[in-house]
Amino acid sequence: MGNEHRLLTLALCLVLGGVLIAAVLGAWRAVGPHAGAADGRPVASDYVDIREVPRVPAAAPASGSEGSTGSMVVDCGRNEERHYNEDNLVVSPGLPGGAHHTHAYVGNLSTDALSTEASLDAAATSCAGGDRSTYYWPVLRRPDRPGTRPHEDSAGHGNVGEIVPEASVRVEFRGNPVSKVVPMPRFLRGMTGDAVAYTAGSEADVRARWGCSGSPDRATTRYPRCPAGERVTRTLVFPSCWNGLDTVGVTHRSHLLFTAANGVCPKDTFPVPELRVWLAYDIPPGLNVALDSFPEQRHSPKTDHAMFVNAMTDRQMASVVDCLNKGRACRT
């Protein structure tokens, strides 16, 4: 009888302890940095008036005599074709729906999870100069409006609402400030940003910057509130130091690294053209927008990211490298 009483007491303590832990965790979530985000939507602290963001003077590394100071703009439109899907060829190849959120694309018009080098090489493209590379990023939505078009309600996981189309897209390659660049290999895959930054415990891979078209000297990792007449912008800069061996990295990052602040590539890597993607949107002042994300990431603006697969021909890439290394401003 005594043993039964002790076992009953132990069981009650375990139950009460579990209830107490659940209550503490619930309270922590309620008062945490994203308090009120129980429905998964962004909260007030995710937004900032761009006028409250400190000005940061442009501080590009000084170019040395061996630098490659040119630029090449690749005109790929702004996704007028409405190419969307929930795939991620770079991170989850062969897995349809593997992104769990919707991506928007420019460039190669066939890109999905099942794309191969051969299929990319044979597909049509939105790029005026014939570049068959694929460039893509998570869509931006208006949660206040229900989605009525394809891919506006197919992602699930809380990614709902009308997709905000890009008002402009700029795809540009730049050189390296202290060195000439070498060609990217065909079908090199790259990514920038951190799709799990909300739960990562570190912001080391947070790369995307948000801003307003009228304040190019202000950048933030929060959703910006822009004055009337200005566009919300996203800037996505990719790593540009290739290990010289692989087109795909084990972690999707290890083969392609960022330069140091002075523009120098890490040891045993080689400078390749630096890809930059600028996106701009017409957002009414005061409107809350939300970036598509994994469900546990709660649409945090810090989770912004982008991917690309280089499908330029060797001749097209050689033209990019020549433009950058000779310091010209080119467009294709």
GIVENLIN-V177174 format. One record per pair of residues at least 6 apart in sequence whose C-alpha atoms are under 7 Angstrom apart, sorted by sequence separation. I is the first residue (numbers start at 1). J is the second residue. If there is no record, write none. Layout:
I,J
I,J
This chain:
29,35
30,36
37,43
92,98
125,131
147,153
175,181
197,203
226,232
249,255
259,265
265,271
293,299
36,43
125,132
153,160
211,218
248,255
259,266
292,299
323,330
152,160
211,219
224,232
291,299
34,43
87,96
152,161
197,206
210,219
211,220
246,255
290,299
87,97
88,98
110,120
152,162
209,219
210,220
291,301
86,97
87,98
88,99
121,132
152,163
194,205
209,220
210,221
86,98
87,99
108,120
120,132
193,205
194,206
209,221
210,222
212,224
243,255
86,99
110,123
147,160
193,206
208,221
210,223
211,224
242,255
243,256
86,100
109,123
147,161
193,207
210,224
212,226
242,256
86,101
108,123
109,124
146,161
147,162
192,207
193,208
241,256
242,257
86,102
108,124
109,125
145,161
146,162
214,230
240,256
241,257
85,102
86,103
96,113
108,125
109,126
143,160
144,161
145,162
213,230
239,256
240,257
241,258
84,102
85,103
95,113
107,125
108,126
143,161
212,230
213,231
239,257
240,258
241,259
84,103
94,113
107,126
142,161
143,162
212,231
213,232
239,258
240,259
84,104
93,113
94,114
106,126
107,127
141,161
142,162
212,232
213,233
83,104
84,105
92,113
93,114
141,162
142,163
211,232
212,233
83,105
141,163
142,164
211,233
89,112
111,134
140,163
141,164
210,233
211,234
89,113
107,131
108,132
139,163
140,164
210,234
241,265
87,112
88,113
107,132
108,133
209,234
210,235
243,268
244,269
79,105
83,109
87,113
107,133
108,134
208,234
209,235
243,269
244,270
79,106
107,134
208,235
209,236
242,269
243,270
78,106
106,134
107,135
208,236
241,269
242,270
77,106
105,134
106,135
207,236
241,270
242,271
76,106
105,135
106,136
241,271
242,272
76,107
105,136
240,271
241,272
104,136
105,137
240,272
103,136
104,137
240,273
103,137
104,138
240,274
103,138
104,139
239,274
102,138
103,139
238,274
102,139
238,275
237,275
238,276
237,276
236,276
237,277
236,277
235,277
236,278
235,278
192,236
234,278
235,279
192,237
234,279
192,238
233,279
234,280
191,238
233,280
232,280
233,281
273,321
77,126
231,280
232,281
76,126
77,127
231,281
232,282
76,127
231,282
232,283
75,127
76,128
231,283
74,127
75,128
102,155
101,155
100,155
100,157
228,285
101,159
189,247
227,285
188,247
189,248
226,285
187,247
188,248
225,285
225,286
190,252
191,253
85,151
190,256
84,151
86,155
117,187
236,306
223,301
222,301
221,301
222,302
221,302
178,263
177,263
178,264
176,263
78,166
184,272
182,271
183,272
78,168
181,271
182,272
78,169
181,272
77,169
181,273
176,271
75,171
206,302
208,304
74,171
208,305
73,171
74,172
175,273
199,297
73,172
90,189
174,273
175,274
198,297
72,172
73,173
173,273
174,274
71,172
72,173
173,274
174,275
196,297
71,173
72,174
173,275
198,300
71,174
172,275
173,276
70,174
71,175
172,276
198,302
70,175
171,276
172,277
197,302
198,303
69,175
171,277
197,303
68,175
69,176
170,277
171,278
196,303
68,176
69,177
170,278
195,303
67,176
68,177
169,278
170,279
194,303
195,304
67,177
169,279
193,303
194,304
195,305
67,178
68,179
168,279
169,280
193,304
194,305
66,178
67,179
68,180
168,280
193,305
64,177
66,179
67,180
68,181
166,279
167,280
192,305
193,306
63,177
64,178
66,180
166,280
167,281
192,306
62,177
63,178
166,281
167,282
191,306
192,307
61,177
165,281
191,307
190,307
191,308
40,158
190,308
189,308
190,309
189,309
188,309
189,310
187,309
188,310
187,310
186,310
187,311
186,311
186,312
159,292
183,317
183,318
158,295
157,295
183,321
182,321
181,321
181,325
180,325
143,289
142,289
143,290
141,289
142,290
140,289
141,290
175,324
140,290
141,291
174,324
175,325
140,291
139,291
140,292
138,291
139,292
138,292
58,217
57,217
50,211
56,217
91,252
55,217
56,218
55,218
54,218
53,218
53,220
137,305
137,306
136,306
137,307
136,307
135,307
136,308
135,308
48,222
50,224
134,308
135,309
47,222
48,223
49,224
50,225
134,309
46,222
47,223
48,224
49,225
50,226
133,309
134,310
46,223
47,224
48,225
49,226
133,310
47,225
133,311
132,311
133,312
131,311
132,312
131,312
102,292
121,311
101,292
101,293
101,294
100,294
61,262
61,263
129,332
128,332
90,307
42,290
72,320
72,323
71,323
70,323
71,324
46,300
70,324
69,324
70,325
42,298
68,324
69,325
70,326
41,298
42,299
68,325
70,327
71,328
72,329
73,330
74,331
75,332
40,298
41,299
42,300
68,326
69,327
70,328
71,329
72,330
73,331
74,332
68,327
70,329
71,330
72,331
73,332
